[in-house]
Amino acid sequence: MKLGAIIAAAGAGRRMKNKTRKQYLLLEGVPVLARSVMLFLLHPELVKLEVVVPPEDLEEAGNLLRRHCPPGRVELVAGGATRMESVYLGLEALPQDCEIICVHDAARPLATAALLSQLIAAARVYGAAIPVIGLSDTVKIVDGEQMVVSTPPRQNLRLVQTPQAFRAALIRRAYSEAVACGLEATDDASLVELLGEPVKAVEGEAVNLKITTPSDLVLASWYLKGAYF
C-alpha cells in the first residue's frame, strides 16, 4: 500500500495570541508542526508527505523541519486562502499512485501511531475513516438571540479529530467536485458525505487535542510528561 499524507499548517492561529504561529511553537523542546509530521514519517508505507504552509512561511517552515525531521519524503506546499483550498493544493502535489491519503491538522501533535494504523485499515475497507470521541457534556442548540432551541441526544453526537484517512480516488473526487461547486468545508470527511459515500467513525484519543489556546499547549506538555507515550 502506498500512503500519502497532507499536513494542513497554513492557519493563522489567532486564538493563541502569540506572534509565532501555533504550529511553530515549542512543545517540550520540539515544534508542534514537527511532532505532527513525525507521526507520518515513522509509518513504513509512507510515500510522500505534503506540508501546506502560508506562502510567506516556506523558508521558515523548511528550516524548522530540517532541524527536527529526517529529509527526503517531506515537501512544502504554499497554502491557499482557506483550509479547504490548502488541502486541495496538497492533494494536487501528492503522487497519483497513492492508494490511501491522510489529512491531518498540524496543531494535533499527539495523535499516536496506533490510531493512524486503525484509521488506515478502516479507510481501506470503508473508503473513509475519521477519529471521533464522545461528549461528556450536554449540548444545546441556540438561536441568534442565544435562546435555547433544543437539546439533541448526546449519545449520537461525536467530536471529530484528525488525522482522517481516505482511499485516494475518493478524497480526490470529493475535493474536485467541491471546488467545482464552490463549496467550503472545515472537515474533509464532510465532502465525502456530500457524495453520498460512507464514512467510518473510529474511536479517537482524548490526548489527541488540538492546540488552539495557550492552555492547550500546557495540557499537551502535561500529557507528554505523563505515562501516555
Beta strands, then each sheet from edge to edge (+ up, - down):
strand 1: 3-8
strand 2: 26-27
strand 3: 30-31
strand 4: 46-53
strand 5: 74-78
strand 6: 100-105
strand 7: 128-134
strand 8: 141-142
strand 9: 148-150
strand 10: 158-160
strand 11: 164-167
strand 12: 200-203
sheet 1: 5+ 4+ 1+ 6+ 11- 7+ 10-
sheet 2: 5+ 4+ 1+ 6+ 11- 7+ 12+
sheet 3: 2+ 3-
sheet 4: 8+ 9-
end
